[in-house]
């Protein structure tokens, strides 16, 4: 564990065994009684296997019963829409470290492998930690609204017969701990005009409206001081970098002239993954040079960040920026601060005027660095990816593009770099430098206030944690307690029911769908229909029959339909059952509906079982 990155797959599986299995054992050794485990990324997913094994040995359950008992107590959050971020292991490597577990769990090798495969029947598929986490957690989520959509598309194959928008992966957008990232100067301003509630209740929207009561002159003086302090820090840091590399003292002292405390300052600091496109702003150097070297309205750039040890392309991006910094034309206009850490991040998010974020949509799960500049009076320019796709309202910063997605990435870079330059030249730079008679950039300050009022109350950790508690943790805890009650009778009953379900599900069918007598459907009218369902040897209590409806797309498929339960109306002599329902037509256009059957049991933590949907 002394080195997190840089090892091979074998080192990775060892780390993840230590994190997941070792983590559970460590908590138990400390005497902690845990009802809910939250897996962040699939790296810790082996904890589900350890918990199942513990339940088997301590409660006398078999594997399936233990899995059902512990399923409600596992929460999983995926943080990456990039396939490379989801660890996969060759089955032979899984055998090497887990073959002794197969017999302990009382299951065959292929049953164990199926836990980590999107398609359990594919014996050539690798073992994926994210799939293991999804299959063993009752509650799953992405970290922004857009990322939730992306995640449902990524992992839809686990539920092959389900519409993508119903794949049970929710979202809770990330947030930042505002107090940790707000400068002392801005804290004093907030205390004076907002009162102490901004610390205790940062999600109070009404409280943030008092931002308007802060005099423009005071807010701007604060921004000037923060920019001055960031410039002084950058000079000091740059000098230290040069001296550490053995540069002559005369050369190092030139750092005292880099950057200008009154110039519009743009910051980019984060992990240098290629999809984040740190060098997008450098795409057209001739155009950028005009802005950098403008005598009256210049800009300056501050970069910082690190690349993954194995990310050669990320390292090349850093090398490109460092080479540019050495160009005499830009020596005082572009700075790269090495050894990026939380201290550098704090100076930058507090001091820059604009935070630049240029990921390729939709590869940014959420991102949080841009949230940190907001309480310090910084503004965001970003592609509509991650959190910014939710936060941007047209008045609280700037958006690069309109949320387009491209197949040709080179073309995308051309289009979006052009958009970025236009935003800078036509909107950002004029707004920053247009000053009134009192020397204040009134429109810029108004945008700062709008940004604070709309973003701070939503994109904070208080709201984020509350959502986890209300959406997942409380329900997870209650269901875990219920599953453990009465000698674990519920998981035993649920396992027996599922065994019966799986043996008979293939015989369930929808024999007929009978439409009402309506010949013309108008907006506001009801469409009535009946469904004749053969439940084979199952009972109406074992299933839920639903009417599924919505507008049709160009291919004639229902687009993001809505499901409503149908009511049992009777049964036929042949043993089939009749269900009735109706749908209200709310808008014009091509409209479609059908019927489906899904399993139902009050003990189920999740509505859908993989592969178990019968469509009409």
C-alpha positions in Angstrom: 0.0 0.0 0.0 3.0 2.3 0.0 2.5 3.0 -3.7 -1.0 3.5 -4.9 -0.3 3.7 -8.7 2.2 2.1 -11.0 1.8 -1.6 -10.3 0.6 -4.3 -12.6 -2.8 -6.1 -12.5 -1.6 -8.5 -9.8 -0.6 -5.7 -7.5 -4.0 -4.1 -8.2 -6.0 -7.2 -7.2 -3.9 -7.5 -4.0 -4.6 -3.9 -3.2 -8.3 -4.4 -3.7 -8.4 -7.6 -1.6 -6.7 -5.6 1.1 -9.1 -2.7 0.8 -12.3 -4.8 0.5 -11.7 -7.9 2.6 -9.1 -6.3 4.8 -11.4 -3.3 5.4 -14.2 -5.4 6.7 -11.9 -7.5 8.9 -10.4 -4.3 10.3 -13.8 -2.8 11.2 -14.8 -6.1 12.9 -11.5 -6.3 14.8 -12.3 -2.8 16.2 -15.7 -4.0 17.3 -17.7 -1.9 14.9 -21.2 -3.2 14.1 -21.9 -1.9 10.6 -25.2 -2.2 8.9 -24.4 -0.2 5.7 -21.2 -0.3 3.7 -20.7 2.3 1.0 -18.4 1.2 -1.9 -16.9 4.2 -3.7 -15.7 2.8 -7.0 -15.4 -0.9 -7.5 -12.0 -1.1 -5.9 -13.5 -2.2 -2.5 -16.2 -4.5 -4.0 -14.6 -7.7 -2.6 -16.0 -6.5 0.7 -19.4 -8.0 -0.5 -17.8 -11.4 -0.8 -16.3 -11.2 2.7 -19.6 -10.1 4.2 -21.4 -13.0 2.5 -18.8 -15.4 3.9 -19.2 -14.0 7.4 -23.0 -14.3 7.3 -22.7 -17.9 6.1 -20.4 -19.0 9.0 -22.1 -17.0 11.7 -25.8 -17.3 10.7 -25.9 -20.7 9.1 -27.0 -19.4 5.7 -26.1 -20.7 2.3 -24.5 -18.4 -0.3 -27.8 -17.2 -1.9 -29.4 -16.6 1.5 -26.4 -14.7 2.7 -26.3 -12.6 -0.5 -30.0 -11.7 -0.1 -29.4 -10.9 3.6 -26.6 -8.4 2.9 -27.7 -7.0 -0.4 -29.8 -4.2 1.2 -26.8 -3.1 3.3 -24.5 -2.3 0.3 -24.4 1.0 -1.4 -22.2 1.6 -4.5 -21.1 4.8 -6.2 -19.4 4.8 -9.5 -17.1 7.8 -10.1 -15.9 7.3 -13.7 -17.5 7.1 -17.1 -14.1 6.1 -18.6 -13.9 2.3 -19.2 -10.2 2.2 -18.2 -11.3 3.4 -14.7 -13.2 0.1 -14.1 -10.8 -2.6 -13.1 -11.0 -5.9 -14.9 -9.1 -9.1 -14.1 -8.4 -12.2 -16.1 -10.4 -15.2 -14.7 -7.1 -17.1 -14.2 -5.9 -14.3 -11.8 -9.2 -14.4 -10.0 -8.7 -18.2 -9.6 -5.3 -17.6 -8.2 -6.6 -15.5 -5.3 -10.1 -16.8 -4.8 -10.2 -20.5 -5.7 -10.1 -21.3 -2.0 -13.2 -19.1 -1.6 -15.3 -21.0 -4.0 -15.6 -24.0 -1.7 -16.0 -21.8 1.4 -18.9 -20.1 -0.3 -20.4 -23.4 -1.5 -20.7 -22.3 -5.1 -19.1 -23.4 -8.4 -16.3 -21.4 -10.0 -18.6 -20.1 -12.8 -21.1 -18.9 -10.2 -18.4 -16.8 -8.6 -17.2 -15.5 -12.0 -20.8 -14.5 -12.9 -20.8 -12.0 -10.1 -18.2 -10.0 -12.0 -19.6 -10.4 -15.5 -22.2 -8.4 -17.4 -23.2 -11.6 -19.2 -22.9 -14.5 -16.8 -23.0 -17.0 -19.7 -19.9 -15.6 -21.4 -17.0 -17.6 -20.0 -14.5 -15.5 -21.8 -15.6 -12.2 -20.2 -13.2 -10.8 -17.7 -14.1 -10.2 -14.0 -15.1 -6.6 -13.5 -15.0 -5.0 -10.1 -17.7 -2.5 -11.0 -20.0 -5.3 -12.1 -19.4 -7.1 -8.8 -20.3 -3.9 -6.9 -23.5 -3.3 -8.9 -24.6 -6.9 -8.5 -24.1 -6.9 -4.8 -25.4 -3.5 -3.9 -29.1 -2.6 -3.6 -28.4 1.1 -4.2 -26.2 2.4 -7.0 -25.5 5.9 -8.3 -23.3 8.1 -10.5 -22.0 11.5 -9.2 -23.9 13.9 -11.4 -27.2 13.9 -13.4 -25.3 13.4 -16.7 -23.1 10.8 -15.2 -26.1 8.9 -14.0 -27.3 8.7 -17.6 -23.9 7.7 -18.9 -23.6 5.0 -16.2 -27.0 3.5 -17.1 -25.8 3.3 -20.7 -22.4 1.8 -19.7 -23.9 -1.0 -17.5 -27.2 -1.6 -19.3 -26.1 -5.1 -20.4 -26.6 -6.3 -16.8 -30.3 -5.7 -17.4 -30.6 -6.6 -21.1 -34.4 -6.6 -21.4 -34.8 -3.2 -19.6 -35.1 0.3 -21.2 -31.9 2.1 -20.5 -33.5 4.9 -18.5 -34.9 2.4 -16.1 -31.5 0.7 -15.3 -31.4 1.0 -11.5 -28.4 3.4 -11.3 -29.5 6.7 -9.7 -27.4 9.9 -9.3 -26.3 12.2 -6.5 -24.2 15.1 -7.7 -20.9 15.7 -5.8 -20.4 18.8 -3.7 -17.5 20.5 -1.9 -17.1 21.4 1.8 -17.4 25.2 1.3 -15.8 26.2 4.6 -12.6 24.3 3.7 -12.1 26.2 0.4 -13.2 29.7 1.3 -10.5 32.3 1.8 -10.3 34.1 5.2 -11.1 37.4 3.4 -14.3 36.1 1.9 -15.2 34.4 5.2 -15.1 37.7 6.9 -17.3 39.2 4.2 -19.8 36.4 4.4 -19.9 36.6 8.2 -20.6 40.3 8.0 -23.4 40.2 5.4 -24.8 36.7 5.5 -24.3 35.9 9.2 -23.0 32.5 10.6 -25.7 30.5 8.8 -23.5 30.1 5.7 -21.2 27.9 7.8 -23.9 25.7 9.4 -26.5 25.7 6.7 -24.8 26.2 3.3 -27.8 24.7 1.5 -30.1 27.6 2.6 -31.0 29.3 -0.6 -32.7 32.2 1.0 -29.6 33.0 3.0 -27.4 33.1 -0.1 -29.7 35.8 -1.5 -28.1 38.2 1.0 -25.0 38.1 -1.3 -26.7 41.0 -3.0 -26.3 43.1 0.1 -22.5 43.0 -0.1 -21.3 46.3 -1.5 -19.6 45.9 -4.9 -16.6 47.8 -3.7 -16.0 45.5 -0.8 -16.4 42.4 -2.9 -14.0 43.7 -5.5 -11.4 44.7 -3.0 -11.5 41.2 -1.6 -11.0 39.8 -5.1 -8.0 42.1 -5.7 -6.4 40.9 -2.5 -6.9 37.3 -3.3 -5.5 37.7 -6.8 -2.4 39.6 -5.4 -1.8 36.8 -2.8 -2.1 34.1 -5.5 0.4 35.9 -7.7 2.8 36.3 -4.8 2.5 32.6 -4.0 3.1 31.6 -7.7 6.2 33.7 -7.8 7.6 32.2 -4.7 6.7 28.7 -5.8 8.2 29.2 -9.2 11.5 30.5 -7.7 11.7 27.4 -5.5 11.1 25.2 -8.6 14.0 26.8 -10.5 16.4 26.7 -7.6 15.6 23.0 -6.9 16.5 22.3 -10.6 19.8 24.0 -10.2 19.0 27.2 -12.1 21.3 30.2 -11.5 20.1 32.6 -8.9 19.8 35.3 -11.5 17.5 33.2 -13.5 15.4 32.2 -10.5 15.0 35.8 -9.5 13.2 36.5 -12.8 10.3 34.8 -11.1 9.6 38.0 -9.3 8.3 39.5 -12.5 5.9 36.7 -13.6 2.2 37.4 -13.6 0.5 40.6 -12.8 -1.8 41.2 -9.9 -4.2 43.3 -11.9 -4.5 41.1 -15.0 -7.4 38.8 -15.7 -6.1 35.4 -14.5 -7.3 32.1 -15.8 -6.5 28.9 -13.9 -6.4 25.2 -14.9 -5.4 22.8 -12.1 -6.4 19.1 -11.9 -5.2 15.6 -12.9 -3.7 15.8 -16.4 -5.9 13.0 -18.0 -6.0 13.4 -21.7 -9.8 13.7 -21.8 -9.6 16.8 -19.6 -7.8 18.6 -22.5 -5.5 20.9 -20.5 -4.0 22.3 -23.7 -7.3 23.1 -25.5 -6.7 26.8 -24.8 -3.3 26.5 -26.5 -4.8 25.1 -29.8 -4.4 28.4 -31.7 -1.3 30.0 -30.2 -1.5 33.0 -32.6 -4.9 33.9 -31.4 -4.0 33.2 -27.7 -0.8 35.2 -28.0 -2.9 38.2 -29.1 -4.9 38.0 -25.8 -1.8 37.3 -23.6 0.2 40.2 -25.0 -2.5 42.8 -25.3 -1.2 46.0 -23.8 -4.6 47.2 -22.4 -6.6 44.1 -21.7 -4.3 41.1 -21.2 -4.9 37.7 -19.8 -2.5 35.3 -18.0 -2.7 31.6 -17.4 -1.7 29.5 -14.3 -1.5 25.7 -14.7 -0.9 23.0 -12.2 -1.5 19.3 -12.0 -0.1 15.8 -12.2 -0.5 12.9 -14.7 -1.0 9.2 -13.7 2.4 7.4 -13.7 1.3 5.3 -16.6 -0.4 8.1 -18.6 2.3 8.9 -21.2 -0.1 11.2 -23.1 -0.9 13.1 -19.9 2.8 13.6 -19.3 3.2 14.9 -22.8 0.5 17.6 -22.1 2.5 18.8 -19.1 5.7 18.8 -21.2 4.0 20.9 -23.8 3.0 23.5 -21.3 6.4 23.6 -19.6 8.1 24.1 -23.0 5.7 27.0 -23.7 6.5 28.6 -20.3 10.2 28.7 -21.4 9.4 30.8 -24.4 10.5 34.4 -23.6 7.3 35.8 -25.1 5.2 34.0 -22.5 7.6 33.7 -19.5 5.6 36.2 -17.5 2.2 35.3 -18.9 2.0 31.5 -18.5 3.0 29.6 -15.3 3.1 25.9 -14.5 3.3 25.1 -10.8 4.9 21.7 -10.1 4.0 19.2 -7.4 0.3 20.0 -7.4 -1.2 19.5 -3.9 -4.0 20.8 -1.7 -2.0 23.9 -0.8 -1.4 24.9 -4.4 -5.1 24.1 -5.1 -6.2 26.4 -2.3 -4.2 29.4 -3.5 -5.4 28.9 -7.1 -9.1 28.4 -6.4 -9.1 31.4 -4.1 -7.1 33.7 -6.4 -8.0 33.1 -10.1 -10.7 35.1 -11.8 -11.7 32.3 -14.1 -11.6 28.6 -13.7 -11.2 26.7 -17.0 -12.6 23.2 -17.4 -12.5 21.6 -20.9 -13.3 17.9 -20.6 -14.6 15.9 -23.6 -18.3 15.4 -22.8 -19.5 13.1 -21.3 -16.2 11.8 -19.8 -16.2 14.0 -16.7 -18.2 12.2 -14.1 -18.7 15.3 -12.0 -15.6 17.4 -11.2 -15.4 19.5 -8.1 -12.6 22.0 -8.6 -14.9 24.5 -10.3 -17.2 24.4 -7.3 -14.3 25.6 -5.1 -13.8 28.9 -6.9 -17.4 30.0 -6.4 -17.3 31.1 -2.7 -14.1 32.9 -3.5 -15.6 35.0 -6.3 -14.2 33.0 -9.2 -16.2 32.2 -12.3 -16.3 29.1 -14.5 -15.8 28.5 -18.2 -16.5 24.9 -19.0 -17.9 22.5 -21.5 -21.3 21.2 -20.4 -20.1 18.1 -18.7 -20.2 16.7 -15.2 -21.6 19.1 -12.6 -21.5 22.2 -14.9 -24.2 20.6 -17.1 -26.5 21.1 -14.0 -25.1 24.3 -12.6 -24.9 26.5 -15.7 -28.0 28.7 -16.1 -26.7 31.2 -18.7 -26.0 34.0 -16.2 -23.6 32.4 -13.7 -20.6 31.7 -15.9 -19.9 30.5 -19.4 -20.5 27.3 -21.3 -18.3 26.0 -24.2 -20.8 24.6 -26.7 -24.3 23.5 -26.0 -23.7 19.9 -24.8 -22.8 18.4 -28.2 -21.0 15.1 -28.4 -18.6 14.3 -31.3 -17.2 11.2 -32.8 -14.3 13.1 -34.5 -12.3 14.3 -31.5 -9.9 16.4 -33.6 -12.9 18.2 -35.1 -14.3 18.6 -31.6 -11.1 20.3 -30.4 -11.2 22.7 -33.4 -14.9 23.6 -32.7 -14.6 24.0 -29.0 -11.3 25.8 -28.9 -12.9 28.3 -31.4 -15.8 28.6 -29.0 -13.5 29.2 -26.1 -11.6 32.0 -27.9 -14.8 33.7 -28.9 -16.1 33.6 -25.3 -12.9 35.1 -24.0 -12.6 37.8 -26.7 -16.2 38.8 -26.9 -17.5 38.3 -23.4 -15.0 37.5 -20.6 -12.3 40.0 -21.4 -14.6 43.0 -22.1 -16.7 42.2 -19.0 -13.6 42.1 -16.7 -12.0 45.3 -18.0 -15.1 47.4 -18.5 -15.0 49.7 -15.5 -17.3 52.4 -14.3 -16.2 55.8 -13.1 -15.4 54.3 -9.7 -13.1 51.7 -11.3 -15.4 48.8 -10.6 -16.4 46.1 -13.2 -20.1 46.2 -12.3 -21.2 43.5 -14.7 -18.4 41.2 -13.7 -19.3 41.6 -10.0 -23.0 41.0 -10.8 -22.0 37.7 -12.4 -19.9 36.7 -9.4 -23.0 37.3 -7.1 -25.3 35.4 -9.4 -22.8 32.5 -9.4 -22.6 32.5 -5.6 -26.4 32.6 -5.2 -27.2 29.8 -7.6 -24.3 27.4 -7.1 -23.2 27.6 -3.4 -26.5 26.4 -1.9 -26.7 23.4 -4.3 -23.1 22.1 -4.9 -22.0 21.6 -1.3 -21.3 18.5 0.8 -24.1 19.2 3.2 -26.7 18.8 0.4 -24.8 15.8 -1.0 -24.6 13.9 2.3 -28.2 14.7 3.0 -29.2 13.1 -0.3 -27.1 10.0 0.4 -28.9 9.7 3.8 -32.4 10.3 2.5 -32.0 8.3 -0.8 -29.9 5.4 0.4 -28.5 5.2 3.9 -31.8 5.2 5.9 -33.5 2.7 3.7 -30.4 0.6 3.5 -30.1 0.5 7.3 -33.8 -0.3 7.9 -33.8 -3.1 5.3 -30.6 -4.6 6.7 -32.1 -4.7 10.2 -35.3 -6.3 8.8 -33.3 -8.9 6.9 -31.5 -9.9 10.1 -34.6 -10.1 12.2 -36.3 -13.4 13.3 -33.4 -15.6 12.7 -32.9 -14.3 9.2 -36.2 -15.8 8.0 -36.6 -13.1 5.3 -33.5 -13.9 3.3 -34.3 -17.6 3.5 -37.9 -17.0 2.3 -36.7 -14.6 -0.4 -34.1 -17.1 -1.7 -36.7 -19.9 -1.8 -39.1 -17.6 -3.7 -36.4 -16.6 -6.2 -35.5 -20.2 -6.8 -39.1 -20.9 -7.6 -39.3 -17.8 -9.8 -36.2 -18.7 -11.9 -37.5 -22.3 -12.5 -40.9 -21.1 -13.8 -40.2 -17.6 -15.3 -39.5 -18.9 -18.8 -43.1 -20.2 -19.1 -44.6 -16.8 -18.2 -46.2 -15.0 -21.3 -48.5 -12.3 -22.3 -51.1 -14.1 -24.4 -53.1 -11.1 -25.6 -53.5 -7.3 -25.3 -57.0 -6.1 -25.9 -57.6 -2.4 -26.7 -60.7 -0.5 -25.7 -63.3 0.7 -28.1 -61.7 4.1 -28.6 -61.2 4.7 -32.4 -59.8 8.2 -32.1 -57.4 9.3 -29.4 -57.2 12.9 -28.6 -55.1 14.9 -26.1 -56.7 14.5 -22.6 -58.5 11.3 -23.5 -58.0 7.9 -21.8 -57.0 4.7 -23.6 -58.2 1.6 -21.9 -56.8 -1.9 -22.4 -56.7 -5.4 -21.0 -53.9 -7.9 -20.9 -54.3 -11.7 -20.8 -51.3 -13.1 -18.9 -50.3 -16.8 -18.5 -48.4 -16.9 -15.2 -47.6 -20.6 -15.6 -47.2 -22.0 -12.1 -46.7 -18.5 -10.5 -49.5 -16.6 -8.7 -50.6 -12.9 -9.2 -48.8 -12.2 -5.9 -45.5 -13.2 -7.5 -45.6 -10.6 -10.2 -46.5 -7.0 -11.1 -48.2 -6.4 -14.5 -47.5 -2.9 -15.8 -48.7 -0.8 -18.7 -45.7 0.8 -20.3 -46.3 3.9 -22.6 -44.7 7.0 -24.1 -43.9 8.9 -27.3 -42.4 7.0 -30.1 -39.0 7.8 -31.6 -38.1 7.7 -35.3 -37.6 3.9 -35.1 -41.1 3.4 -33.7 -39.8 2.5 -30.2 -41.2 4.0 -27.0 -38.8 6.7 -25.9 -38.2 6.8 -22.1 -41.6 5.4 -21.3 -43.5 5.5 -18.1 -44.9 2.4 -16.3 -48.2 2.2 -14.4 -49.4 -0.9 -12.5 -52.4 -2.7 -14.0 -55.2 -4.2 -11.8 -56.1 -7.8 -11.6 -59.6 -8.1 -13.1 -60.2 -11.8 -13.1 -59.1 -15.1 -14.5 -60.0 -17.4 -17.5 -60.9 -21.0 -17.6 -57.5 -21.9 -19.0 -55.8 -20.6 -15.9 -54.6 -17.3 -17.4 -55.3 -13.9 -15.7 -56.9 -10.7 -17.0 -55.4 -7.4 -16.0 -56.9 -3.9 -16.8 -55.4 -0.5 -17.0 -55.7 2.8 -18.8 -53.4 5.6 -19.9 -54.1 9.3 -20.2 -52.9 10.9 -23.4 -51.2 14.1 -22.4 -49.8 15.4 -25.7 -50.0 15.0 -29.4 -47.7 13.0 -31.6 -46.9 9.4 -32.2 -47.8 7.5 -29.0 -47.2 3.9 -28.1 -48.0 1.5 -25.3 -47.4 -2.1 -24.4 -47.6 -4.4 -21.4 -44.9 -6.1 -19.3 -44.6 -8.5 -16.4 -41.9 -8.3 -13.7 -41.3 -10.2 -10.5 -42.6 -8.7 -7.3 -41.9 -9.5 -3.7 -42.1 -7.1 -0.7 -38.7 -8.2 0.5 -36.9 -7.1 -2.8 -34.7 -4.1 -2.4 -34.6 -3.4 -6.1 -37.5 -3.3 -8.5 -35.8 -5.2 -11.4 -34.1 -8.6 -11.4 -31.5 -8.9 -14.3 -33.0 -10.6 -17.3 -36.5 -11.0 -15.8 -38.9 -8.8 -17.8 -41.6 -10.3 -20.0 -42.8 -7.9 -22.7 -46.0 -7.9 -24.7 
